[in-house]
Amino acid sequence: MRICLISREYPPETGWGGIATFTRHLAHGLKEIGHDVVVVSLSKDEDKLVDDEGIAVHRVKQEWLGKRLGTISLCMPYSRYVLMTSTALWRKFFLLHSEQPFDVVDTPELLAEGFFPSITKALPLLIRLYTPHSKFIAERLHNVTPSFDHEFVAGVERVAMLGAGVLSSPSRDLAEFVANDLNYDVEDIHIVRNPISASEFSDEGMTHLANEGKLRVLFVGRLEERKGIHYLVKAIPEIVMRHKNVEFVIIGDDTKNASGQKSVLDELKAIIAKHDIKQYVKFIARVPLTDLPGYYRSADICVIPSVYDNSPYTCLEAMSCGRPVVATTGGGTAEYFINGESGIAVAPKDEAALASAISRLIQDTEYRLQIGRNARKHVLANFDRKVVADQTCQLYKLAQQRHAERSRSQFYIKPPAKVLQDTVFMLSAFDTMIYDTLYQYSWRFRARHWFRIMRHRPRLFLAKTALKFTGAIGAATGHKLAPLNKFETWLKTETASKQVDPGLIL
């Protein structure tokens, strides 16, 4: 099959998280079993074609649907980002599809990257679940609130998912949430576990941290509340009271998700300073995916203390490297190992349980090593990327079958090439409505409007001011100046043809 994977995230340039990791493993797994794979992903700077070990990766810049949608940018920043990214990805995908058709397209549900393929029914579509925006709203993850902006993003995601030929999920836990949210049959959401390259993430190979004679506990992930890093840091004082010969290495980028949108890293360091445990903790910024195996092999224990995670790759990577994991039951992580045999599961948000489980592995060397060996065997038996790629291909065939059956029931009935044009028209109308409402009811907005016109279009500002002034004189005297009619007609034409970009005004 000729397969297109559409994903904002793809390493190394946009390797932000689990979606990037999954997409790369799936792409290479599909290639290894004989399929033609093309990836469409975002670029940080410019459009370009990159070769990833034989896989064509088309990177595109974000783009905005029309330059004059300024009020949507002001009122709906998250929705704006969704529209920017999904538009750029769709445009490149459709160009490639027009030149050489794909057999199937595969996208994440997150931020509705499959929205345009879904509503146009351009070809068979599989959407894979990660964590939909509705989940963030329901549980207030990342400080997401049920604003219209966030609800719009969740709504667009739902439209995409409901229009897909097949939905798949890496965990039963996530499948049940989405099924309830969509009023969807949970048995029709196919469970396909995350894939991994067990040869890359191996228990044998180089290490990146020197052996200092201490037992090393490793955390890998973004520093944010959802990843549960606060609970791990709060558990450290209890652990070091029992075991002095231990160190904690925390790898991950800082975020501004702490209270008041402040630095999580600063918050963690304050906790560490309060308990005087700085000598036990080391922070390292996010490292490239290709370097991670060396860090896992440098550790004795890996911890995934997530408040919620559908199936974090850190768990699978650590297990593949033969390291014992302590992970929470917050989400689908615990579905990736057998509790007590190839990993240890604890309740989320429970630093005492974390401390107890980590301490057990520290003090019982044989048990720790056995858990690590079992973890590696479990990965080899269940999560090899060729096996997962083959399972995914079976779902692609199902998507093709359903696409043929549903071809007459598409949501968008025009040719797919016209969908962006119609989207721009609809959004422009919505943007104008918001703009006119703000102008009518907000003196502050109106003053800002005129100030920006004066700054960016001074001649137009002077012309409009002159028109209003002479109009006021005519109204006061009861006589409208004859030249004024021609000037007014010209000004309307000029204004219509060269409207001020609201992006400049806002």
C-alpha positions in Angstrom: 0.0 0.0 0.0 1.0 3.6 -0.5 0.3 5.2 2.9 0.4 8.8 4.1 1.0 9.6 7.8 -0.1 13.1 8.6 1.3 14.3 11.9 2.3 17.8 13.2 5.0 16.0 15.2 7.8 14.0 13.7 11.4 13.9 15.1 13.8 15.4 15.2 12.6 18.9 14.2 9.1 18.6 15.8 9.7 15.6 18.1 7.7 17.1 20.9 6.2 14.0 22.5 4.6 10.6 22.1 2.9 11.4 18.8 6.2 12.1 17.2 7.8 8.9 18.6 4.8 6.8 17.6 4.6 8.2 14.1 8.3 7.5 13.4 8.1 3.9 14.8 5.0 3.2 12.8 6.5 4.7 9.6 9.6 2.6 9.8 7.6 -0.5 10.9 5.4 -0.1 7.8 8.4 0.4 5.6 10.1 -2.7 7.0 7.1 -4.9 6.0 7.2 -3.6 2.5 4.9 -0.6 2.2 5.5 2.8 0.6 5.3 5.4 3.4 5.2 9.2 3.1 5.0 11.6 6.1 3.5 15.1 6.1 4.6 17.0 9.1 5.3 20.6 10.3 8.5 22.6 9.9 9.9 25.1 12.2 11.1 27.4 9.4 10.4 26.5 5.8 8.8 24.0 3.5 11.3 21.2 2.7 11.6 17.5 1.8 13.7 15.4 4.3 14.8 11.8 3.9 14.5 9.8 7.1 16.3 6.5 6.3 14.3 6.0 3.1 11.1 7.6 4.3 10.1 10.9 2.5 9.1 13.5 5.2 7.5 16.6 3.7 7.7 19.4 6.2 5.5 22.5 5.9 5.2 25.8 7.6 2.0 26.8 9.5 -0.3 29.0 7.4 -3.3 31.1 8.2 -6.6 30.9 6.2 -6.7 34.4 4.9 -4.8 37.4 6.2 -7.8 39.3 7.5 -9.0 36.8 10.2 -7.7 39.0 13.0 -10.6 38.7 15.4 -10.5 34.9 15.4 -6.8 35.2 16.3 -7.7 37.5 19.2 -10.7 35.6 20.5 -9.8 32.0 19.7 -6.0 31.5 19.8 -6.1 27.7 20.3 -8.6 27.3 17.4 -6.4 29.5 15.3 -3.5 27.2 15.8 -5.6 24.1 14.9 -6.7 25.8 11.7 -3.2 26.9 10.8 -1.7 23.5 11.2 -4.5 21.4 9.7 -4.6 23.7 6.7 -0.9 23.5 6.0 -0.9 19.8 6.4 -3.9 19.2 4.2 -2.7 21.5 1.4 0.6 19.5 1.1 -1.2 16.1 1.5 -3.7 16.9 -1.2 -1.0 18.1 -3.6 0.9 14.8 -3.1 -2.3 12.8 -3.3 -3.2 14.6 -6.6 0.2 13.8 -8.1 0.3 10.1 -7.0 -2.7 8.9 -5.1 -2.4 7.3 -1.6 -4.3 4.2 -0.7 -5.0 5.3 2.9 -4.2 8.2 5.3 -3.4 7.9 9.0 -3.6 10.8 11.4 -3.8 11.5 15.2 -7.1 12.8 16.6 -5.3 15.5 18.6 -5.9 19.0 17.2 -8.0 17.6 14.3 -5.2 16.9 11.8 -7.6 14.5 10.1 -10.5 17.1 9.9 -10.2 17.8 6.1 -9.6 14.2 5.1 -12.5 13.2 7.3 -15.1 15.7 5.9 -14.1 15.3 2.3 -13.8 11.5 2.3 -11.0 12.0 -0.1 -9.7 8.5 0.7 -9.8 5.8 3.4 -8.9 7.3 6.8 -7.7 5.9 10.1 -7.6 8.2 13.1 -5.5 7.1 16.1 -6.4 8.3 19.6 -3.8 10.0 21.8 -5.6 12.3 24.2 -8.5 14.3 22.7 -9.1 17.9 23.7 -12.4 16.9 25.3 -10.3 14.9 27.9 -8.2 18.0 28.7 -11.4 20.0 29.2 -13.2 17.3 31.3 -10.2 16.9 33.7 -8.8 20.4 33.5 -5.5 19.1 32.3 -2.9 21.8 31.4 -5.3 24.4 32.9 -7.6 23.9 30.0 -11.1 25.4 30.7 -14.5 24.9 29.0 -14.2 28.1 27.0 -15.7 28.4 23.5 -12.2 28.3 22.1 -11.4 25.0 23.7 -14.8 23.6 23.1 -14.5 24.5 19.4 -11.2 22.6 19.2 -12.9 19.6 20.9 -15.8 19.9 18.5 -13.6 19.9 15.4 -11.8 16.8 16.7 -15.1 15.0 17.3 -16.2 15.8 13.7 -13.0 14.3 12.4 -13.2 11.2 14.5 -16.9 10.5 13.7 -16.1 10.8 10.0 -13.1 8.4 10.1 -13.4 4.9 8.6 -11.6 3.4 11.6 -10.6 4.6 15.1 -7.8 2.9 16.9 -6.5 3.4 20.5 -3.3 2.5 22.3 -5.2 1.7 25.5 -8.6 0.4 26.6 -8.8 3.2 29.1 -8.7 5.9 26.4 -11.0 4.0 24.1 -13.7 3.9 26.8 -13.4 7.7 27.4 -13.7 8.5 23.7 -16.5 6.0 23.2 -18.5 7.7 26.0 -17.7 11.2 24.7 -18.8 10.3 21.1 -21.6 8.0 22.0 -19.6 5.4 20.0 -19.4 1.7 20.3 -16.3 1.0 22.4 -15.9 -2.4 20.7 -15.5 -0.6 17.3 -12.4 1.3 18.6 -9.6 -1.1 17.8 -6.8 -1.5 20.4 -3.4 -1.4 18.8 -0.6 -0.9 21.2 2.3 1.5 20.7 5.2 0.1 18.7 8.9 0.3 19.4 12.2 -0.7 17.9 13.5 -3.2 20.4 16.9 -3.1 18.6 17.3 0.7 19.1 15.9 0.6 22.7 18.0 -2.3 23.8 19.4 -3.4 27.2 22.9 -3.6 25.6 24.9 -0.6 24.4 26.5 2.6 25.5 25.4 4.7 28.5 25.3 8.5 28.7 25.7 9.0 32.4 28.8 7.9 34.4 28.4 5.2 37.0 29.0 7.0 40.3 28.2 4.0 42.5 24.7 5.2 43.3 21.4 3.7 42.3 19.9 6.0 39.7 16.1 6.7 39.4 15.1 8.2 36.1 12.2 10.3 35.0 11.7 11.3 31.3 9.0 13.7 30.2 7.8 17.3 30.1 7.8 19.1 33.4 4.1 19.5 33.8 1.3 18.7 36.2 -0.2 15.9 34.0 3.1 14.0 34.0 3.0 13.8 37.8 6.5 15.1 38.3 5.5 17.0 41.5 4.5 13.8 43.2 7.8 12.2 42.4 9.7 15.2 43.7 7.6 15.1 46.9 8.4 11.4 47.3 12.1 12.0 47.2 12.6 13.2 50.9 11.0 10.0 52.2 13.1 7.8 49.9 16.4 9.4 50.8 15.6 9.1 54.5 15.7 5.3 53.9 18.4 5.1 51.2 21.3 7.6 51.0 23.0 5.9 48.1 20.5 7.0 45.5 20.2 9.8 42.9 17.3 11.1 40.8 17.8 12.2 37.2 14.9 14.2 35.7 15.0 14.7 31.9 12.5 17.0 30.2 11.7 20.5 29.1 10.3 23.1 31.5 6.7 24.3 30.9 4.7 27.3 32.1 1.9 25.1 33.5 2.5 25.9 37.2 0.0 28.0 39.1 -0.2 31.4 37.5 1.4 30.1 34.3 4.8 30.1 36.0 7.7 27.8 35.5 7.2 24.2 36.7 11.0 23.8 37.0 11.2 26.8 39.4 8.4 25.3 41.4 10.1 21.9 41.6 13.4 23.5 42.7 11.6 25.4 45.4 10.3 22.0 46.8 13.7 20.5 46.6 15.3 23.5 48.4 12.6 23.4 51.1 13.5 19.7 51.9 17.2 20.2 51.5 17.6 17.4 48.9 19.4 19.3 46.1 22.4 16.9 46.2 20.1 14.0 45.3 18.5 15.6 42.2 19.8 16.4 38.7 17.9 18.1 36.0 18.7 17.6 32.3 16.8 19.4 29.4 15.0 17.2 26.8 17.4 15.0 24.8 16.9 13.7 21.2 15.0 10.5 20.8 18.1 8.8 19.4 20.1 9.5 22.6 17.4 8.3 25.0 18.4 4.6 25.0 21.8 5.6 26.5 20.1 7.4 29.4 17.7 4.5 30.1 20.6 2.1 30.2 22.3 4.5 32.7 19.4 4.1 35.1 18.5 1.4 37.6 14.8 2.3 38.0 12.4 4.4 35.8 9.4 6.2 37.1 6.2 7.3 35.3 4.2 9.1 37.9 1.6 10.5 35.5 -1.7 11.9 36.8 -3.0 10.9 33.4 -1.4 9.4 30.3 -3.0 7.2 27.7 0.2 5.2 27.2 3.5 7.2 27.6 6.4 6.0 25.5 8.7 6.5 28.5 7.3 3.3 30.0 7.7 1.3 26.8 11.2 2.6 26.2 12.4 1.9 29.7 11.0 -1.6 29.6 12.6 -2.3 26.2 15.9 -1.3 27.7 15.4 -3.9 30.4 14.7 -1.4 33.2 12.0 -1.9 35.9 9.3 0.7 35.8 7.1 2.2 38.5 4.0 3.7 36.9 0.7 4.9 37.9 -2.7 3.6 36.9 -3.7 7.1 35.8 -4.7 6.2 32.2 -3.5 3.3 30.1 0.1 3.0 31.2 -0.4 -0.1 33.4 -1.9 -1.9 30.4 1.6 -2.2 29.1 3.0 -4.5 31.8 1.9 -7.2 34.3 1.8 -5.6 37.7 4.4 -7.2 40.0 6.0 -9.2 37.2 7.2 -6.8 34.5 6.4 -3.5 36.3 4.9 -2.0 39.4 1.6 -0.1 39.3 0.6 2.5 41.9 -2.2 4.9 42.3 -1.8 8.4 40.8 -1.2 11.4 42.9 0.1 9.3 45.8 3.7 10.2 46.7 3.7 7.7 49.6 2.9 4.8 47.2 5.6 6.0 44.8 8.1 6.2 47.6 7.2 2.7 48.8 7.5 1.1 45.4 10.8 2.8 44.5 12.2 1.9 47.9 11.3 -1.8 47.4 13.2 -1.9 44.1 16.2 -0.1 45.7 16.5 -2.5 48.6 15.8 -5.8 46.7 18.4 -6.1 44.1 17.3 -9.5 42.7 13.7 -8.4 42.4 14.7 -5.2 40.7 16.8 -7.1 38.1 14.2 -9.7 37.5 11.5 -7.1 36.9 13.8 -5.5 34.3 14.5 -8.8 32.5 10.8 -9.6 32.5 10.0 -6.1 31.1 12.4 -6.7 28.2 10.8 -10.0 27.4 7.3 -8.5 27.5 8.3 -5.9 25.0 9.8 -8.4 22.6 6.7 -10.5 22.7 4.1 -7.8 22.3 5.3 -4.4 21.0 7.8 -4.9 18.2 7.1 -2.2 15.6 6.8 -4.8 12.7 4.0 -6.6 14.6 2.2 -3.4 15.4 2.6 -2.2 11.8 1.0 -5.4 10.5 -1.9 -5.0 12.9 -2.4 -1.4 11.7 -2.4 -2.6 8.0 -5.3 -4.8 8.8 -7.2 -1.7 10.0 -6.2 0.1 6.8 -7.9 -2.6 4.9 -11.0 -2.2 7.0 -10.9 1.6 6.4 -10.7 0.9 2.7 -13.8 -1.3 2.9 -15.8 1.2 4.9 -14.7 4.0 2.6 -16.2 2.2 -0.3 -19.5 1.7 1.6 -19.7 5.3 2.9 -18.5 7.2 -0.2 -22.0 8.6 -0.8 -22.6 9.8 2.7 -19.8 12.3 3.1 -20.2 15.5 5.1 -18.7 17.8 2.5 -20.3 17.1 -0.9 -18.1 19.3 -3.1 -14.8 18.2 -4.7 -12.0 18.1 -2.0 -10.0 20.7 -3.9 -12.6 23.3 -2.9 -12.7 22.7 0.8 -10.1 25.3 1.8 -11.8 28.0 -0.3 -15.2 27.3 1.4 -13.5 27.2 4.8 -12.0 30.6 4.2 -15.3 32.0 3.2 -17.1 30.6 6.3 -14.4 31.8 8.7 -14.2 35.2 7.0 -17.9 35.7 7.6 -17.5 34.6 11.3 -14.5 36.9 11.7 -16.4 39.9 10.3 -19.3 39.2 12.6 -17.0 39.2 15.7 -15.2 42.3 14.4 -18.4 44.3 13.8 -19.8 43.3 17.2 -16.6 44.4 19.0 -16.6 47.7 17.0 -20.3 48.3 17.9 -20.1 47.6 21.6 -16.5 48.5 22.7 -15.3 52.0 22.6 -11.8 50.7 23.5 -11.9 48.5 20.5 -13.1 51.3 18.2 -10.4 53.6 19.4 -7.8 50.9 18.8 -9.3 50.4 15.3 -8.9 54.1 14.4 -5.4 54.4 16.0 -4.2 51.4 13.9 -5.6 52.8 10.7 -3.9 56.2 11.4 -0.6 54.4 12.0 -0.7 51.9 9.1 -2.9 53.7 6.5 -2.5 57.5 7.2 -3.9 58.6 3.9 -7.0 56.5 4.3 -7.4 57.8 7.9 -7.2 61.4 6.7 -9.7 60.7 3.9 -12.2 59.1 6.3 -11.7 61.9 8.9 -12.3 64.5 6.2 -15.4 62.7 5.0 -16.9 62.6 8.5 -16.0 66.2 9.2 -17.6 67.5 6.0 -20.5 65.2 6.5 -21.0 66.7 10.0 -20.9 70.3 8.5 -23.5 69.3 5.8 -25.8 67.8 8.5 -25.5 71.0 10.6 -26.2 73.4 7.7 -28.7 71.2 5.9 -26.7 71.3 2.7 -24.6 68.4 1.4 -21.6 69.5 -0.6 -21.7 68.4 -4.3 -18.1 67.2 -4.4 -18.7 65.2 -1.4 -20.8 62.6 -3.3 -17.9 61.8 -5.7 -15.4 61.7 -2.8 -17.6 59.4 -0.8 -18.1 57.0 -3.8 -14.3 56.9 -4.3 -13.6 56.3 -0.6 -16.0 53.4 -0.5 -14.3 51.8 -3.5 -10.9 52.4 -2.0 -11.9 51.0 1.4 -13.4 47.9 -0.2 -10.4 47.1 -2.3 -7.7 47.9 0.3 -9.2 47.0 3.7 -7.0 47.3 6.7 -5.7 43.9 7.9 -7.4 43.3 11.3 -4.2 41.5 12.3 -2.5 44.9 12.3 -5.4 46.5 14.2 -5.4 43.7 16.8 
